Amino acid sequence: MRHIDTLVIGAGQAGLAMSHCLSERSVEHVVLERGDVANSWARERWDSLRLLTPNWQSRLPGYCYTGDDPQGFMSMAQVVSYLRGYSNQSPMPIECRTKVLAVSADGQGYRVATSRVDWACRNVVMANGACAIPSIPTISAALPTDLTQISALAYREPGQLPKGGVLVVGASASGVQIASELAQAGHAVTLAAGHHIRMPRSYRGRDIQWWMDRSGVQDQGIGDVDDIARARALPSLQLVGDADIPLMDFNHLQSLGCTITGRLTAIRSGVALFSGGLANACALSDLKMRRLLRSFDAFAEETAVPGLSSLEPISATALPQRPDLSLDLGSGAIRTIVWATGFRPDFSWLKMPVFDRKGQLLHDEGHVADGLYVLGLPFMRKRKSALIDGVGDDAIALSDQIVRRSHQTVA
């Protein structure tokens, strides 16, 4: 049994940011990582993926991007290099290839069992990522057995899939990017889309993330939204890390030959059934996009932002008059299903009653219980909490809580 004040689980951007903040506050700690630093970025992303945020927005406590392409977008290899550079800048106490098996309460602290040694600690920070497990709907069990099924987490590149048609389920950033890549590789692609958020890569000459950063959208806190549960469940923006693709939307996909259908609702006798609400979903997405862009126009006028291009009208989403409502999965036209239906964190090793009836972790801005914290989840404290640019502020706040708890224990 080894003893430490604080254990941090995970050596991605959240865990590294927390380690930096704890070191600044002289808190004795160790970071446990199941693989190597930035393991998820290195092993659980598809080959062509790039960050959706520009390089200048890769900001962590005590560390930022210093390269010669601030407006570019990092590849996965570059993200790994960036994060490993952060961990080496001032060497962090990281124990790699150490899998956490169980975390349980132990008096005023915690006992943490791992694949190497057990720990006793006062505090635990769970920074093991929000995208550890693909959220695949239960209807997947009704698919014909001869179809290949793959999640966005397991997808790497088009050659991984058998030849033939592909049904991509889900229209967030992952879904539209994978659909685009598969279509360009020669697959006949059908995309099943429900609620989604359409957004241009740039607006009036500035990247969309510049607008969200400077106007304060990304700094909105949980008190700034009416329904925090809904805000935390929003899909990612339909973006791609490529300034040459102004809109990674349904219009772009249809120009590549993709077929767009409504949300996948059921599979009956080998036939996929789709919602008839695609037009409404697209109209709502267009409405929300334009509302946000108008708010940026108002911000620009109020603050006299210089050098902007003129107002840019964006055409509405164009859809077929009668989108397909069914697809025979037994006809041979579709050979693969790609589930781009979101992700969830893995807390299967957390042996404590801190979950709601749906199995989601209960927390108050990252505080789960006395001495137990979580970091890196969507909209944990701010809208940007799950971004590389957002974990720093949350790590600072939680590390301050850990210091205060230590002082209270001593007192």
C-alpha positions in Angstrom: 0.0 0.0 0.0 1.4 3.4 -1.0 0.2 6.7 0.5 -0.2 10.0 -1.3 -2.2 13.2 -0.7 -3.9 13.3 -4.1 -4.3 10.8 -7.0 -5.2 12.0 -10.5 -6.6 9.4 -12.9 -5.8 10.1 -16.5 -2.9 11.8 -18.3 -4.7 13.6 -21.1 -5.1 17.3 -21.2 -7.3 17.4 -18.0 -5.0 15.2 -15.9 -1.9 17.1 -17.0 -3.5 20.5 -16.3 -4.5 19.3 -12.8 -1.0 18.0 -12.2 0.5 21.4 -13.2 -1.9 23.2 -10.8 -1.3 20.8 -7.9 2.5 21.2 -8.4 2.1 25.0 -8.3 0.3 24.6 -5.0 2.8 22.2 -3.6 0.3 19.4 -3.3 1.9 15.9 -3.3 0.3 13.9 -6.0 0.7 11.2 -8.6 -1.0 10.8 -12.0 -2.1 7.3 -13.0 -2.4 6.6 -16.7 -3.7 3.3 -18.2 -1.4 3.7 -21.3 1.0 6.5 -22.1 0.5 10.2 -21.9 -2.2 11.4 -24.3 -3.2 7.7 -24.8 -6.7 8.4 -26.1 -5.5 10.9 -28.7 -2.8 8.4 -29.8 -4.9 5.2 -29.9 -8.6 6.1 -30.0 -9.1 8.6 -32.9 -9.3 8.1 -36.6 -6.3 8.7 -38.7 -7.3 11.9 -40.5 -8.9 13.6 -37.6 -7.8 17.1 -36.7 -8.7 19.3 -33.7 -11.9 21.4 -34.2 -10.2 24.3 -32.4 -7.4 26.4 -34.0 -3.9 26.0 -32.7 -3.9 29.4 -31.0 -6.7 28.0 -28.8 -4.5 25.1 -27.5 -3.9 26.8 -24.1 -3.2 25.0 -20.8 -2.0 26.3 -17.5 1.6 27.4 -18.0 1.7 26.2 -21.6 0.4 27.3 -25.0 1.0 26.7 -28.7 4.1 28.5 -29.9 4.3 27.2 -33.5 4.2 29.1 -36.8 0.7 28.1 -37.8 -1.7 29.6 -35.1 -4.7 29.4 -37.5 -4.1 25.8 -38.4 -5.5 22.7 -36.8 -3.5 20.0 -35.1 -3.4 16.4 -36.4 -3.7 13.7 -33.8 0.1 13.1 -33.9 0.6 16.8 -33.2 -1.8 16.8 -30.3 0.1 13.8 -28.8 3.4 15.7 -29.2 1.9 18.9 -27.8 0.6 17.1 -24.7 3.7 15.1 -24.1 5.7 18.3 -24.4 3.5 19.7 -21.7 4.2 16.8 -19.4 7.9 17.1 -20.0 8.2 20.9 -19.6 8.4 20.5 -15.9 8.4 16.7 -15.3 5.1 15.5 -13.9 4.8 12.5 -11.4 3.1 10.2 -13.9 2.9 6.4 -13.6 2.1 5.1 -17.1 0.6 1.7 -18.0 -1.2 1.6 -14.7 -4.9 0.6 -14.9 -7.3 1.7 -12.2 -9.4 -1.2 -11.0 -11.4 0.2 -8.1 -11.9 3.4 -6.2 -13.7 3.2 -2.9 -14.2 5.4 0.2 -11.8 4.7 3.1 -12.4 6.8 6.2 -11.8 10.4 5.3 -10.0 9.5 2.1 -10.0 6.8 -0.6 -8.5 3.5 -1.5 -7.5 3.1 -5.1 -6.7 -0.4 -6.4 -4.6 -0.6 -9.6 -3.0 -3.2 -11.8 0.3 -2.5 -10.1 -0.2 -1.4 -6.5 -2.9 -0.2 -4.1 -3.0 3.4 -2.9 -4.4 5.3 0.0 -5.1 9.0 -0.5 -7.0 12.0 0.7 -8.2 13.2 -2.7 -9.0 11.6 -6.0 -9.4 13.6 -9.3 -11.0 11.7 -12.1 -9.6 13.1 -15.3 -10.0 10.0 -17.4 -11.9 11.6 -20.3 -15.5 12.1 -21.4 -15.2 9.9 -24.6 -14.1 6.5 -23.2 -17.1 4.4 -24.3 -19.2 4.7 -27.5 -22.9 5.2 -26.8 -24.4 2.7 -29.1 -28.3 2.4 -29.0 -29.8 -0.9 -28.1 -31.5 -1.2 -31.5 -28.1 -2.3 -32.8 -28.9 -5.8 -31.6 -31.6 -6.0 -34.2 -29.3 -5.5 -37.1 -28.8 -8.4 -39.6 -25.8 -10.4 -38.4 -23.9 -10.2 -41.7 -23.5 -6.4 -41.4 -20.3 -5.0 -40.1 -20.8 -2.6 -37.1 -18.2 -0.2 -35.9 -18.2 2.8 -33.6 -16.6 6.2 -34.2 -14.2 5.3 -31.4 -13.0 2.2 -33.3 -13.0 3.7 -36.8 -9.6 4.5 -38.3 -9.8 4.9 -42.1 -12.0 3.9 -45.1 -9.9 0.8 -46.0 -10.9 -0.7 -42.6 -14.5 -1.2 -43.9 -15.7 -3.8 -46.4 -16.6 -2.5 -49.9 -20.1 -1.4 -50.3 -22.6 1.0 -48.9 -22.4 2.5 -45.4 -25.0 3.8 -43.0 -23.6 6.4 -40.7 -25.8 7.0 -37.7 -25.3 10.4 -36.0 -24.7 13.9 -37.4 -22.4 15.6 -35.0 -18.8 16.4 -35.9 -17.8 12.8 -35.9 -20.7 11.6 -38.0 -20.4 14.2 -40.8 -16.6 14.0 -41.0 -16.6 10.2 -41.3 -19.5 10.3 -43.8 -17.5 12.8 -45.9 -14.3 10.7 -45.8 -16.2 7.5 -46.7 -18.0 9.2 -49.6 -14.7 10.5 -51.0 -13.2 7.0 -50.7 -16.0 5.7 -53.0 -18.5 4.3 -50.5 -22.2 5.0 -51.1 -23.1 6.7 -47.8 -26.4 7.3 -46.1 -26.4 9.5 -43.1 -29.1 9.2 -40.5 -29.5 12.6 -38.7 -31.4 13.8 -35.7 -30.7 16.8 -33.6 -27.5 18.6 -34.8 -25.8 21.9 -34.7 -24.8 23.4 -38.1 -22.0 26.0 -38.0 -19.6 27.6 -40.5 -15.9 27.1 -40.0 -15.4 30.9 -40.2 -17.6 34.0 -40.2 -16.8 37.4 -41.6 -13.1 36.5 -41.9 -12.6 35.1 -38.4 -12.7 31.5 -37.3 -16.0 30.5 -35.5 -14.0 29.7 -32.4 -12.5 33.2 -32.4 -16.1 34.5 -32.2 -17.1 32.1 -29.5 -14.0 32.9 -27.5 -14.0 36.7 -27.8 -17.8 37.2 -27.4 -17.8 35.2 -24.2 -19.9 32.2 -25.4 -17.3 29.7 -24.3 -17.0 31.3 -20.9 -20.7 30.9 -20.1 -21.2 29.1 -16.8 -23.9 26.8 -15.6 -25.8 29.8 -14.2 -26.1 31.2 -17.7 -28.2 28.5 -19.2 -31.8 27.4 -18.4 -31.2 23.7 -18.6 -27.7 22.5 -17.7 -28.6 18.8 -18.3 -29.6 19.7 -21.9 -26.6 21.9 -22.4 -24.3 19.1 -21.3 -25.9 16.7 -23.8 -25.7 18.9 -26.9 -23.9 17.3 -29.9 -20.6 18.8 -31.1 -20.7 21.5 -33.8 -20.7 20.3 -37.4 -17.1 21.4 -38.0 -13.9 20.0 -39.4 -10.4 21.1 -38.7 -9.9 22.4 -42.3 -10.2 26.1 -43.2 -10.8 25.1 -46.9 -14.1 23.4 -46.0 -16.3 26.4 -45.0 -19.3 24.2 -44.0 -19.2 20.5 -43.1 -22.9 20.3 -43.3 -25.6 18.3 -45.2 -25.2 20.5 -48.3 -21.6 19.6 -48.4 -22.3 15.9 -47.9 -25.0 15.8 -50.6 -22.5 17.4 -53.0 -20.3 14.4 -52.4 -23.2 12.1 -53.2 -24.4 11.2 -49.6 -28.0 10.5 -48.9 -29.4 12.3 -45.8 -32.3 10.7 -43.9 -34.0 11.4 -40.5 -33.1 10.0 -37.2 -32.9 6.2 -37.0 -35.8 5.1 -34.9 -36.1 1.3 -35.2 -35.0 -1.8 -37.1 -37.7 -4.2 -37.9 -37.2 -7.4 -39.8 -33.9 -6.1 -41.2 -35.4 -2.8 -42.3 -34.1 0.5 -40.8 -36.9 3.0 -40.1 -36.2 6.7 -40.0 -38.0 9.7 -38.5 -40.0 12.0 -40.7 -38.8 15.0 -38.8 -35.6 15.7 -40.8 -36.8 18.9 -42.3 -37.9 20.3 -38.9 -34.5 19.3 -37.4 -32.7 21.1 -40.2 -34.8 24.2 -40.0 -34.3 24.4 -36.2 -30.5 24.0 -36.7 -30.4 26.7 -39.3 -32.5 29.0 -37.0 -30.1 28.5 -34.1 -27.0 29.0 -36.3 -28.4 32.3 -37.6 -29.4 33.4 -34.2 -25.8 32.8 -32.9 -24.3 34.6 -35.9 -26.5 37.6 -35.3 -25.3 37.7 -31.7 -21.7 37.9 -33.1 -22.7 40.7 -35.4 -24.1 42.6 -32.4 -20.9 41.9 -30.4 -18.8 43.2 -33.3 -20.8 46.4 -33.5 -20.7 47.0 -29.8 -17.0 46.4 -29.5 -16.0 47.9 -32.8 -14.1 44.8 -34.0 -11.8 46.0 -36.8 -11.1 44.4 -40.2 -14.2 42.3 -40.5 -15.6 41.3 -43.9 -19.2 42.2 -44.8 -22.2 40.2 -43.6 -22.3 36.7 -45.1 -25.6 35.2 -45.9 -25.6 31.4 -45.5 -28.0 29.4 -47.6 -30.5 27.1 -45.9 -30.0 23.4 -45.6 -31.2 21.9 -48.9 -32.9 18.5 -48.5 -34.8 16.2 -50.9 -38.6 16.8 -50.8 -39.2 13.3 -49.6 -36.4 11.9 -47.6 -36.2 8.1 -47.3 -38.2 6.8 -44.3 -36.9 3.2 -44.6 -33.8 1.3 -45.8 -33.7 -2.5 -46.4 -30.5 -3.6 -44.7 -30.8 -7.1 -46.1 -30.7 -6.1 -49.7 -26.9 -6.0 -49.8 -26.7 -2.2 -50.6 -25.5 -1.5 -47.1 -22.6 -3.5 -45.8 -21.5 -1.4 -42.8 -23.1 0.6 -40.0 -21.0 3.3 -38.4 -22.3 4.4 -35.0 -21.4 8.0 -34.5 -23.9 8.4 -31.7 -21.8 9.9 -29.1 -19.6 8.8 -26.2 -19.7 8.6 -22.4 -17.0 8.4 -19.7 -16.0 5.2 -18.0 -16.5 5.2 -14.2 -17.1 1.4 -13.9 -14.3 1.2 -11.3 -15.9 3.9 -9.0 -17.5 1.9 -6.2 -19.5 4.6 -4.6 -23.2 5.7 -4.7 -22.6 8.9 -6.7 -24.6 8.1 -9.8 -28.2 9.0 -10.8 -30.8 6.5 -11.9 -29.5 6.7 -15.5 -26.0 5.9 -14.4 -24.6 9.4 -14.9 -22.1 10.8 -12.4 -23.6 13.4 -10.1 -21.4 16.4 -9.4 -21.5 20.1 -8.6 -19.1 21.9 -11.0 -16.7 19.0 -10.6 -17.2 18.3 -6.9 -18.5 14.8 -6.5 -18.0 14.1 -2.8 -15.5 15.3 -0.1 -12.1 14.8 -1.6 -13.6 13.3 -4.9 -13.6 15.4 -8.0 -14.1 15.0 -11.8 -12.5 17.1 -14.5 -12.9 17.3 -18.3 -16.6 16.6 -18.7 -18.9 18.7 -21.1 -20.0 22.0 -19.5 -18.7 21.0 -16.1 -18.3 24.5 -15.0 -18.2 26.4 -18.3 -19.3 25.7 -21.9 -15.6 25.1 -22.8 -14.9 22.7 -20.0 -14.3 19.7 -22.3 -11.9 21.6 -24.6 -8.2 21.7 -24.3 -8.7 25.4 -23.8 -11.2 24.9 -21.0 -9.8 22.3 -18.6 -7.3 24.8 -17.3 -9.8 27.1 -15.6 -11.6 24.1 -14.1 -8.3 22.6 -12.9 -7.4 25.8 -11.1 -10.8 25.9 -9.4 -10.6 22.3 -8.2 -7.0 22.4 -7.1 -7.9 25.4 -5.0 -10.7 23.3 -3.4 -8.2 20.5 -2.7 -5.9 23.0 -0.9 -8.7 24.3 1.2 -9.8 20.8 2.1 -6.2 20.0 3.3 -6.2 23.2 5.4 -9.6 22.3 6.9 -8.4 18.7 7.7 -5.3 20.0 9.4 -7.3 22.5 11.4 
